Amino acid sequence: MFKNYIKIAWRNLLKNKFFSLINIFGLAVGLATCFLLMLYVFSETSYDKHHKDINQIYRIALEADGEKWAAGPAPLAQGLASDFPEIEEATRILNFPTTDKMLLKDGSTNIKFYETNGYYVDSTFFKVFTYDFSYGDLKTALNQPNTVVISEAIAHKLYGNANPIDKVINIEIPYGKYNYTVKGVFKNNSTKSHINANLFLSMQNTDIGEWVGQQTNWAYNNIFHTYIKLGKGTNTVAFEEKLPAFLERNAAVDFKEMNLSKQLFLQPVKDIYLKSDIGNELSVNGNMTYLYIFGSIAAFLLLIACINFMNLSTARSEKRAKEVGVRKVMGAHKQSLIFQYLGESLMMSVLALGLSVVIVVLFLPIFNKFSQKELVFLESPQLIFWGIGLTLFTGLLSGLYPAFYLSSFKITTVLKGKLVNSFSATFIRKGLVVFQFAISVCLILVAVVIAKQLDFIKNQDLGFKKDQQII
């Protein structure tokens, strides 16, 4: 029976080529748009998910005078590790002021270039965070002073495909030139994190290491991002309730001298990229609101495509009416007719899926340029399951109403050629058209407003010639 449905559906598609092409293309555009937006959403929600035991890793942030701050004082990590047995590991990241750009130079090849996003970290950093190493041992990579772990991209720039372990890189910062020994290379695919680093330098070093060792005050120099890994089963609410007493024990004297009052709070690392927007973030984070907006746009565009399919299918009701009458005379039940028309809809959805993949591949470079991302089609395995599920859902949603509508025709009416659309059928079809146009107009208006606003920001008179200014 199923084979027969497929055969009949295929014959109907070939018989009505132009109609089928319009329906398939409309569904394909809707699916392709959904896939592109889903790629963006999956990319944004995948940050920091690769870290092992991610549910146990937290950042310790502070709040003072109603303002929240992502970093804390230098002694915070050691103090927490000493006072709380619940903490398995504690580590710090230091984005030292004025070192946002570093000049890297290899003494043997004389290759040199500037690199951004270089962070000083404790030796325990890779015990808290998971990075996939192509060279080196992550457990011991930063145990020695003046050691560095670099990305594959940097390693390729300096050494090509050669093993860079134990190579010496001269790193120049505003305070001087210092030699660092490469002890690890992490893969570029393990960098999708709110810690957008290209290289990690040991905090034990000859450039800022002495200054770091002198930082024992709890009140100022809150530039150390502190992370902890809690033991399994730790009650985070109970742990956070202990933090005020911890600060009182360790920082009360320093706070009193500076006339300050601060509180500590936990931030799950898995939520930082999309849900944290506080002072001194390591890098620009994403925005959960954008994901809701893009998800809504994808849903509405797909709904418009489905409505278009429904309207075209019901508009052809007169041409299919005699077919329904003949089938019913031959003994076909309403249920079998419904399955047949749903089968046609699903077949169109499957064909639209193939066409949508072609559209996504063609337009992905343009979408990447627009979104400033490096999205890769089918990079996420879950997109395959979402794609199949979305195709089936689209086929059923778009074909459900036409299937019930066409299968409900009465034999005597359609065979006499006196098919008259009922008020409810006409009302539904016109209502769908109105809804379709309303959503389209809203999306177009939103796009125009955004374009106008961006154009206004770009061309607004700032009171000076910005092209002539350096700083």
FIKENU-853561 format. One record per residue (C-alpha): residue number from 0; residue in one letter; x, y, z. Coordinates in nm, 4 decimals. Each point is the difference from the previous one (the first is absolute). Layout:
<rs>
R  num  residuo        xx        yy        zz
R  NUM        A         X         Y         Z
...
</rs>
This chain:
<rs>
R  num  residuo        xx        yy        zz
R    0        M    0.0000    0.0000    0.0000
R    1        F    0.2786    0.2437    0.0940
R    2        K    0.1776   -0.0752   -0.3266
R    3        N   -0.3198    0.0808   -0.1861
R    4        Y   -0.0316    0.3360    0.1807
R    5        I    0.3553    0.0906   -0.1027
R    6        K   -0.0620   -0.1015   -0.3618
R    7        I   -0.3207    0.2052   -0.0250
R    8        A    0.1615    0.2976    0.1702
R    9        W    0.2923   -0.0099   -0.2419
R   10        R   -0.2335   -0.0177   -0.3011
R   11        N   -0.1955    0.3022    0.1255
R   12        L    0.3216    0.1961    0.0431
R   13        L    0.1077   -0.0766   -0.3561
R   14        K   -0.3462    0.0727   -0.1361
R   15        N   -0.0083    0.3455    0.1607
R   16        K    0.3625    0.1075   -0.0454
R   17        F   -0.0499    0.3757    0.0262
R   18        F   -0.2200   -0.0220    0.3082
R   19        S    0.2410   -0.2486    0.1621
R   20        L    0.2996    0.2215   -0.0784
R   21        I   -0.1609    0.3029    0.1656
R   22        N   -0.0906   -0.1974    0.3115
R   23        I    0.3368   -0.1720    0.0288
R   24        F    0.1938    0.3225   -0.0545
R   25        G   -0.2111    0.1853    0.2595
R   26        L    0.0558   -0.2719    0.2594
R   27        A    0.3719   -0.0168   -0.0893
R   28        V    0.0494    0.3721    0.0593
R   29        G   -0.1787   -0.0263    0.3350
R   30        L    0.2072   -0.3029    0.1041
R   31        A    0.3257    0.1579   -0.1180
R   32        T   -0.0692    0.3144    0.2009
R   33        C   -0.0743   -0.2127    0.3062
R   34        F    0.3215   -0.1990   -0.0465
R   35        L    0.2140    0.3142   -0.0281
R   36        L   -0.1537    0.1524    0.3124
R   37        M    0.0238   -0.3334    0.1823
R   38        L    0.3704   -0.0193   -0.0874
R   39        Y    0.0446    0.3382    0.1647
R   40        V   -0.2033   -0.1005    0.3064
R   41        F    0.1853   -0.3316    0.0400
R   42        S    0.3320    0.1800   -0.0312
R   43        E   -0.0925    0.2561    0.2652
R   44        T   -0.1319   -0.2627    0.2435
R   45        S    0.3060   -0.2255   -0.0396
R   46        Y    0.2412    0.2320    0.1831
R   47        D    0.1866   -0.1624    0.2913
R   48        K   -0.1896   -0.3270   -0.0474
R   49        H    0.3196   -0.1935   -0.0791
R   50        H    0.1459    0.0380    0.3490
R   51        K   -0.0048   -0.3154    0.2074
R   52        D   -0.2195    0.0227    0.3117
R   53        I   -0.1335    0.3344   -0.1251
R   54        N   -0.2839   -0.0101    0.2555
R   55        Q    0.2575    0.0171    0.2787
R   56        I    0.1963    0.2998   -0.1320
R   57        Y   -0.0859    0.3519    0.1195
R   58        R    0.1414    0.3487   -0.0223
R   59        I    0.0208    0.2020    0.3208
R   60        A   -0.1229    0.3508   -0.0746
R   61        L   -0.0501    0.2886    0.2380
R   62        E   -0.2522    0.2739    0.0592
R   63        A    0.0703    0.3406    0.1529
R   64        D   -0.2331    0.2987    0.0276
R   65        G   -0.2550   -0.1700   -0.2263
R   66        E    0.2504   -0.0629   -0.2800
R   67        K    0.1069   -0.3508   -0.0963
R   68        W    0.3550   -0.0768   -0.1038
R   69        A    0.1315   -0.3154   -0.1697
R   70        A    0.3455    0.0060    0.1620
R   71        G    0.1301    0.0062    0.3552
R   72        P    0.3183    0.0594    0.2018
R   73        A    0.3146   -0.2098   -0.0428
R   74        P   -0.0171   -0.1983    0.3285
R   75        L   -0.3623   -0.1067   -0.0522
R   76        A    0.0723   -0.3331   -0.1765
R   77        Q    0.2555   -0.1198    0.2545
R   78        G   -0.2187    0.1128    0.2885
R   79        L   -0.2993   -0.1936   -0.1314
R   80        A    0.2036   -0.3152   -0.0648
R   81        S    0.1429    0.0126    0.3534
R   82        D   -0.3277    0.0654    0.1825
R   83        F   -0.2431   -0.2272   -0.1847
R   84        P    0.0546   -0.3759   -0.0333
R   85        E   -0.2881   -0.0033   -0.2510
R   86        I    0.2311    0.1594   -0.2566
R   87        E    0.1971   -0.2515   -0.2062
R   88        E    0.1976    0.2601   -0.1954
R   89        A    0.0262    0.3780   -0.0193
R   90        T    0.1667    0.2023   -0.2719
R   91        R    0.0397    0.3570   -0.1227
R   92        I    0.0092    0.1760   -0.3352
R   93        L    0.1646    0.3387   -0.0317
R   94        N   -0.0655    0.2301   -0.2923
R   95        F    0.2757    0.2422    0.0914
R   96        P   -0.0652    0.3656   -0.0920
R   97        T    0.1724    0.1268   -0.3187
R   98        T    0.0940   -0.3547   -0.1097
R   99        D   -0.2994   -0.0470   -0.2292
R  100        K    0.2471   -0.0288   -0.2880
R  101        M    0.3271   -0.1963    0.0171
R  102        L    0.2812   -0.0190   -0.2561
R  103        L    0.1045   -0.3623   -0.0520
R  104        K    0.3370   -0.0774   -0.1582
R  105        D    0.1838   -0.3257   -0.0631
R  106        G    0.3767    0.0332    0.0291
R  107        S    0.0847   -0.2746   -0.2510
R  108        T   -0.2360    0.0952   -0.2837
R  109        N   -0.0136    0.3746    0.0738
R  110        I   -0.3770   -0.0125   -0.0576
R  111        K   -0.1875    0.2552    0.2069
R  112        F   -0.3586    0.1233    0.0238
R  113        Y   -0.2410    0.1561    0.2455
R  114        E   -0.2477   -0.2205    0.1823
R  115        T   -0.2989    0.0870    0.2161
R  116        N   -0.1787   -0.1784    0.2832
R  117        G    0.3045   -0.1135    0.1922
R  118        Y   -0.0828   -0.0780    0.3646
R  119        Y    0.2155   -0.0726    0.3041
R  120        V   -0.1286   -0.3056    0.1889
R  121        D    0.0887   -0.2147    0.3005
R  122        S    0.1549   -0.3428   -0.0428
R  123        T   -0.3328   -0.1533    0.1074
R  124        F   -0.1872    0.1501   -0.2938
R  125        F   -0.0149   -0.3197   -0.2073
R  126        K   -0.1097   -0.1985    0.3041
R  127        V   -0.3176    0.2074    0.0052
R  128        F   -0.0601    0.0574   -0.3719
R  129        T    0.0122   -0.2629   -0.2736
R  130        Y    0.2008    0.0718   -0.3143
R  131        D    0.0862   -0.2475   -0.2722
R  132        F    0.3793   -0.0030   -0.0413
R  133        S    0.1710   -0.0953   -0.3259
R  134        Y    0.3459    0.0314    0.1638
R  135        G    0.1090   -0.0010    0.3624
R  136        D   -0.1447   -0.1176    0.3304
R  137        L   -0.2823    0.2154    0.1337
R  138        K    0.0631   -0.1202    0.3585
R  139        T    0.3547    0.1390    0.0133
R  140        A    0.0029    0.2567   -0.2824
R  141        L    0.0177    0.3064    0.2272
R  142        N    0.1801   -0.1416    0.3036
R  143        Q    0.3254    0.1778   -0.0816
R  144        P    0.0598    0.3779   -0.0099
R  145        N   -0.0033    0.1784   -0.3359
R  146        T   -0.1886   -0.2750   -0.1807
R  147        V   -0.2754    0.0556   -0.2538
R  148        V   -0.2783   -0.2007   -0.1628
R  149        I   -0.0944    0.1215   -0.3475
R  150        S   -0.2787   -0.0733   -0.2468
R  151        E    0.0495   -0.2092   -0.3121
R  152        A   -0.0435    0.3142   -0.2110
R  153        I    0.2950    0.1722    0.1715
R  154        A    0.2100   -0.3164   -0.0147
R  155        H   -0.0618   -0.0247   -0.3731
R  156        K    0.0981    0.3644   -0.0546
R  157        L    0.3282   -0.0457    0.1857
R  158        Y    0.1032   -0.3581   -0.0761
R  159        G   -0.2199   -0.1335   -0.2774
R  160        N   -0.0785   -0.3675    0.0606
R  161        A    0.3021   -0.0603    0.2236
R  162        N   -0.0297   -0.0947    0.3678
R  163        P    0.0430    0.3286    0.1932
R  164        I    0.0522   -0.1527    0.3458
R  165        D    0.3026    0.1506    0.1800
R  166        K    0.0364    0.2694   -0.2654
R  167        V    0.0715    0.3472    0.1421
R  168        I   -0.2235    0.2908   -0.0927
R  169        N    0.1015    0.3578    0.0707
R  170        I   -0.3102    0.1870    0.1201
R  171        E    0.0095    0.3780    0.0081
R  172        I   -0.2419    0.1986    0.2160
R  173        P    0.0146    0.3704    0.0969
R  174        Y    0.2230   -0.0908    0.2973
R  175        G    0.2696   -0.1775   -0.1970
R  176        K    0.0963   -0.3146   -0.1923
R  177        Y   -0.0132   -0.3414    0.1673
R  178        N    0.0732   -0.3553   -0.1099
R  179        Y   -0.2666   -0.2684    0.0454
R  180        T    0.0370   -0.3725   -0.0655
R  181        V   -0.2827   -0.1733   -0.1836
R  182        K   -0.1324   -0.2916    0.2059
R  183        G   -0.3335   -0.0614   -0.1668
R  184        V   -0.2121    0.0591   -0.3091
R  185        F   -0.3786   -0.0115    0.0248
R  186        K   -0.2296   -0.0669   -0.2924
R  187        N   -0.1960    0.2896   -0.1438
R  188        N   -0.3290   -0.1895    0.0333
R  189        S    0.0367    0.0052    0.3805
R  190        T   -0.0072    0.3781    0.0256
R  191        K   -0.3771    0.0591   -0.0195
R  192        S   -0.0163    0.1487    0.3449
R  193        H   -0.0610    0.3296    0.1752
R  194        I    0.3778   -0.0181    0.0559
R  195        N    0.0861    0.0987   -0.3555
R  196        A    0.3726   -0.0698    0.0302
R  197        N    0.2641   -0.0509   -0.2663
R  198        L    0.2806   -0.0659    0.2476
R  199        F    0.0337   -0.0696    0.3711
R  200        L    0.3100    0.1238    0.1816
R  201        S    0.1130   -0.1290    0.3359
R  202        M   -0.0689    0.2500    0.2778
R  203        Q    0.3396   -0.0985    0.1402
R  204        N    0.2273    0.2048   -0.2234
R  205        T    0.2674    0.2660   -0.0184
R  206        D   -0.2228    0.2787   -0.1334
R  207        I   -0.3053    0.0448    0.2266
R  208        G    0.0601   -0.2965    0.2285
R  209        E    0.1675    0.2045    0.2724
R  210        W   -0.2846    0.2526    0.0009
R  211        V   -0.2572   -0.2807    0.0244
R  212        G    0.1826   -0.1493    0.2996
R  213        Q   -0.0201    0.3334    0.1821
R  214        Q   -0.3790    0.0240   -0.0306
R  215        T   -0.1269   -0.1019    0.3418
R  216        N   -0.2626    0.2697    0.0563
R  217        W   -0.3661   -0.1059   -0.0211
R  218        A   -0.1404    0.3464   -0.0683
R  219        Y    0.1533    0.1143   -0.3279
R  220        N    0.1487   -0.1227   -0.3306
R  221        N   -0.3134   -0.2017   -0.0732
R  222        I    0.1256   -0.1211   -0.3376
R  223        F    0.0479   -0.3712    0.0732
R  224        H   -0.2788   -0.2203   -0.1378
R  225        T   -0.0410   -0.2772    0.2543
R  226        Y   -0.1449   -0.3411   -0.0838
R  227        I   -0.0665   -0.2995    0.2212
R  228        K   -0.0940   -0.3608   -0.0591
R  229        L   -0.2292   -0.1327    0.2702
R  230        G   -0.0160   -0.3634    0.1021
R  231        K   -0.2867   -0.2123   -0.1260
R  232        G   -0.3151    0.0308    0.2046
R  233        T    0.0944    0.3368    0.1499
R  234        N   -0.3013    0.2112    0.0910
R  235        T    0.0771    0.3253   -0.1794
R  236        V   -0.2638    0.1963    0.1909
R  237        A    0.1490   -0.1057    0.3334
R  238        F    0.3493    0.0701   -0.1307
R  239        E   -0.0940    0.3505   -0.1150
R  240        E   -0.1497    0.0735    0.3424
R  241        K    0.3450   -0.0561    0.1534
R  242        L    0.1678    0.2668   -0.2135
R  243        P   -0.0913    0.3054    0.2150
R  244        A    0.1635   -0.1606    0.3057
R  245        F    0.3004   -0.0907   -0.2156
R  246        L    0.0440    0.3635   -0.1052
R  247        E   -0.0400    0.1153    0.3585
R  248        R    0.2807   -0.2311    0.1137
R  249        N    0.2434    0.0910   -0.2738
R  250        A   -0.0813    0.3440   -0.1357
R  251        A   -0.1645    0.1979    0.2811
R  252        V    0.3181    0.1929    0.0905
R  253        D    0.0776    0.0995   -0.3608
R  254        F   -0.3622    0.0959   -0.0658
R  255        K   -0.0104    0.2129    0.3127
R  256        E    0.3121    0.1913   -0.0996
R  257        M   -0.1512    0.0751   -0.3420
R  258        N   -0.3507    0.0563    0.1421
R  259        L   -0.1402   -0.2670   -0.2317
R  260        S   -0.2707   -0.2624    0.0176
R  261        K   -0.0034   -0.2895   -0.2451
R  262        Q   -0.1832   -0.3267   -0.0512
R  263        L    0.0968   -0.3093   -0.1956
R  264        F   -0.2327   -0.2117   -0.2130
R  265        L    0.0258   -0.3032   -0.2270
R  266        Q   -0.0462   -0.0025   -0.3765
R  267        P   -0.0324   -0.3385   -0.1761
R  268        V    0.2584    0.0002   -0.2771
R  269        K   -0.2472   -0.1651   -0.2387
R  270        D   -0.2255    0.3100    0.0291
R  271        I    0.2616    0.2743   -0.0218
R  272        Y    0.0112    0.0466   -0.3781
R  273        L   -0.3746    0.0486   -0.0482
R  274        K   -0.1214    0.1178    0.3391
R  275        S    0.2770    0.2112    0.1508
R  276        D    0.0323    0.3694   -0.0776
R  277        I    0.1979    0.1520    0.2856
R  278        G    0.3103    0.2146    0.0261
R  279        N    0.3437   -0.1171   -0.1143
R  280        E   -0.1096   -0.3019   -0.2020
R  281        L    0.2906   -0.1755   -0.1695
R  282        S   -0.1559    0.0461   -0.3426
R  283        V   -0.3222    0.1058   -0.1648
R  284        N   -0.2699   -0.2503    0.0937
R  285        G   -0.3044   -0.1110   -0.1937
R  286        N   -0.3561    0.1016    0.0695
R  287        M   -0.2848   -0.2380    0.0794
R  288        T   -0.2528    0.2571   -0.1257
R  289        Y    0.1465   -0.0243   -0.3509
R  290        L   -0.0501   -0.3760    0.0053
R  291        Y   -0.3659    0.0431    0.0921
R  292        I   -0.0406    0.2525   -0.2825
R  293        F    0.1726   -0.2196   -0.2599
R  294        G   -0.1928   -0.3056    0.1166
R  295        S   -0.3280    0.1899   -0.0329
R  296        I    0.0916    0.1236   -0.3482
R  297        A    0.0858   -0.3553   -0.1086
R  298        A   -0.3296   -0.1325    0.1348
R  299        F   -0.2055    0.2722   -0.1695
R  300        L    0.1755   -0.0414   -0.3351
R  301        L   -0.0563   -0.3741    0.0076
R  302        L   -0.3630    0.0580    0.0972
R  303        I   -0.0425    0.2353   -0.2967
R  304        A    0.1390   -0.2718   -0.2298
R  305        C   -0.2428   -0.2546    0.1472
R  306        I   -0.2955    0.2359   -0.0407
R  307        N    0.1032    0.0607   -0.3595
R  308        F   -0.0028   -0.3762   -0.0555
R  309        M   -0.3464   -0.0352    0.1592
R  310        N   -0.1496    0.2790   -0.2080
R  311        L    0.1386   -0.1325   -0.3273
R  312        S   -0.1196   -0.3503    0.0806
R  313        T   -0.3546    0.1047    0.0916
R  314        A   -0.0152    0.2383   -0.2965
R  315        R    0.0385   -0.3039   -0.2273
R  316        S   -0.2926   -0.1738    0.1687
R  317        E   -0.2172    0.0082   -0.3133
R  318        K    0.2608   -0.1899   -0.1996
R  319        R    0.0298   -0.2664    0.2701
R  320        A   -0.3719   -0.0208    0.0774
R  321        K   -0.0948   -0.2534   -0.2691
R  322        E    0.3022   -0.2077    0.0955
R  323        V   -0.1312   -0.0155    0.3564
R  324        G   -0.3502   -0.0899   -0.1229
R  325        V    0.1260   -0.2822   -0.2219
R  326        R    0.2169   -0.1422    0.2774
R  327        K   -0.2908    0.0015    0.2412
R  328        V   -0.2247   -0.1718   -0.2557
R  329        M    0.2695   -0.2670   -0.0391
R  330        G   -0.0127   -0.0595    0.3754
R  331        A    0.2736    0.2279    0.1334
R  332        H   -0.0494    0.1042    0.3606
R  333        K    0.0528    0.3518    0.1284
R  334        Q    0.2937   -0.1205    0.2116
R  335        S    0.1853   -0.1415   -0.3014
R  336        L   -0.0531    0.3259   -0.1915
R  337        I    0.1413    0.1978    0.2923
R  338        F    0.3082   -0.2233    0.0060
R  339        Q    0.0413    0.0410   -0.3734
R  340        Y   -0.0055    0.3812    0.0104
R  341        L    0.2263    0.0082    0.3052
R  342        G    0.2370   -0.2260   -0.1925
R  343        E    0.0083    0.2512   -0.2851
R  344        S    0.0722    0.2782    0.2467
R  345        L    0.2798   -0.1954    0.1673
R  346        M    0.1540   -0.0854   -0.3365
R  347        M    0.0040    0.3703   -0.0906
R  348        S    0.1603    0.0777    0.3355
R  349        V    0.2736   -0.2575   -0.0597
R  350        L    0.0701    0.1451   -0.3451
R  351        A   -0.0048    0.3493    0.1543
R  352        L    0.2529   -0.1213    0.2583
R  353        G    0.2439   -0.0960   -0.2756
R  354        L   -0.0434    0.3353   -0.1727
R  355        S    0.0332    0.1858    0.3326
R  356        V    0.3378   -0.1666    0.0619
R  357        V    0.1226    0.1362   -0.3349
R  358        I   -0.1277    0.3477    0.0915
R  359        V    0.1710   -0.0126    0.3419
R  360        V    0.3335   -0.1055   -0.1522
R  361        L   -0.0187    0.2818   -0.2562
R  362        F   -0.1031    0.2729    0.2427
R  363        L    0.1980   -0.1056    0.3093
R  364        P    0.3113    0.2082   -0.0920
R  365        I   -0.2214    0.3088   -0.0374
R  366        F   -0.1764   -0.0757    0.3293
R  367        N    0.3375   -0.0461    0.1726
R  368        K    0.1145    0.3380   -0.1244
R  369        F   -0.3222    0.1614    0.1185
R  370        S    0.0016   -0.1686    0.3437
R  371        Q    0.3815    0.0222    0.0390
R  372        K    0.0113   -0.3709    0.0820
R  373        E    0.1814   -0.3009   -0.1429
R  374        L   -0.2943   -0.2363   -0.0153
R  375        V    0.0482   -0.3382   -0.1654
R  376        F   -0.2966   -0.1897   -0.1404
R  377        L   -0.0651   -0.3272    0.1879
R  378        E    0.2722    0.0924    0.2506
R  379        S   -0.2466   -0.0942    0.2721
R  380        P   -0.1368   -0.3587   -0.0225
R  381        Q   -0.3202    0.1114    0.1690
R  382        L   -0.0777    0.2166   -0.3037
R  383        I   -0.0548   -0.3199   -0.2012
R  384        F   -0.2664   -0.1219    0.2413
R  385        W   -0.1540    0.3465    0.0177
R  386        G   -0.0039    0.0154   -0.3798
R  387        I   -0.1763   -0.3352   -0.0346
R  388        G   -0.2472    0.0870    0.2749
R  389        L   -0.0647    0.3441   -0.1478
R  390        T   -0.0607   -0.1506   -0.3440
R  391        L   -0.2516   -0.2521    0.1343
R  392        F   -0.1697    0.2680    0.2086
R  393        T   -0.0186    0.2333   -0.2992
R  394        G   -0.1436   -0.2712   -0.2215
R  395        L   -0.2660   -0.0949    0.2533
R  396        L   -0.0877    0.3580    0.0939
R  397        S   -0.0291    0.1230   -0.3572
R  398        G   -0.1856   -0.3083   -0.1217
R  399        L   -0.2346   -0.0604    0.2900
R  400        Y   -0.2713    0.2503   -0.0881
R  401        P    0.0011   -0.0694   -0.3788
R  402        A   -0.0192   -0.3753    0.0718
R  403        F   -0.3060    0.0329    0.2227
R  404        Y   -0.1569    0.2578   -0.2307
R  405        L    0.0379   -0.2027   -0.3213
R  406        S   -0.1043   -0.3284    0.1603
R  407        S   -0.3232    0.1550    0.1337
R  408        F   -0.1599    0.0560   -0.3426
R  409        K   -0.3357   -0.1746   -0.0532
R  410        I   -0.0232   -0.2469   -0.2883
R  411        T   -0.3264    0.1256   -0.1488
R  412        T    0.1060    0.3623    0.0039
R  413        V    0.3409   -0.0354   -0.1614
R  414        L   -0.1080   -0.2481   -0.2681
R  415        K   -0.2772    0.2379   -0.1110
R  416        G    0.2563    0.2803   -0.0234
R  417        K   -0.1836    0.2127    0.2550
R  418        L    0.2862    0.0466    0.2429
R  419        V   -0.0620    0.3061    0.2151
R  420        N    0.2489    0.1073    0.2607
R  421        S   -0.1544    0.0215    0.3429
R  422        F    0.0096    0.3224    0.1955
R  423        S    0.2366   -0.1514    0.2563
R  424        A    0.2449   -0.1159   -0.2686
R  425        T   -0.0029    0.3406   -0.1686
R  426        F    0.0348    0.1775    0.3331
R  427        I    0.2966   -0.2159    0.1027
R  428        R    0.1781    0.0505   -0.3317
R  429        K   -0.0520    0.3762    0.0021
R  430        G    0.0983    0.0141    0.3668
R  431        L    0.3245   -0.1823   -0.0771
R  432        V    0.0758    0.2443   -0.2813
R  433        V   -0.0613    0.2986    0.2285
R  434        F    0.2175   -0.1532    0.2717
R  435        Q    0.2739   -0.0756   -0.2533
R  436        F    0.0060    0.3554   -0.1311
R  437        A   -0.0162    0.1488    0.3509
R  438        I    0.3071   -0.1950    0.1122
R  439        S    0.1831    0.0873   -0.3228
R  440        V   -0.0751    0.3705    0.0386
R  441        C    0.1144   -0.0057    0.3653
R  442        L    0.3303   -0.1690   -0.0897
R  443        I    0.0590    0.2433   -0.2868
R  444        L   -0.0733    0.3007    0.2233
R  445        V    0.2365   -0.1308    0.2689
R  446        A    0.2739   -0.0484   -0.2605
R  447        V   -0.0515    0.3520   -0.1370
R  448        V    0.0060    0.1569    0.3484
R  449        I    0.3214   -0.1857    0.0903
R  450        A    0.1629    0.1022   -0.3292
R  451        K   -0.1004    0.3639    0.0510
R  452        Q    0.1255   -0.0032    0.3586
R  453        L    0.3372   -0.1464   -0.0987
R  454        D    0.0288    0.2538   -0.2802
R  455        F   -0.0798    0.2787    0.2477
R  456        I    0.2686   -0.1224    0.2417
R  457        K    0.2537   -0.0307   -0.2807
R  458        N   -0.0606    0.3470   -0.1438
R  459        Q   -0.0809    0.1980    0.3159
R  460        D    0.2088    0.3143    0.0392
R  461        L    0.2304   -0.0611    0.2980
R  462        G    0.1297    0.3561    0.0130
R  463        F    0.3434   -0.0891   -0.1326
R  464        K    0.1566   -0.1663   -0.3051
R  465        K    0.0440   -0.3545    0.1213
R  466        D    0.2034   -0.0996   -0.3079
R  467        Q    0.2676    0.2514    0.1053
R  468        Q    0.0273   -0.1221    0.3603
R  469        I    0.2351   -0.2734    0.1231
R  470        I   -0.1158   -0.0217    0.3622
</rs>
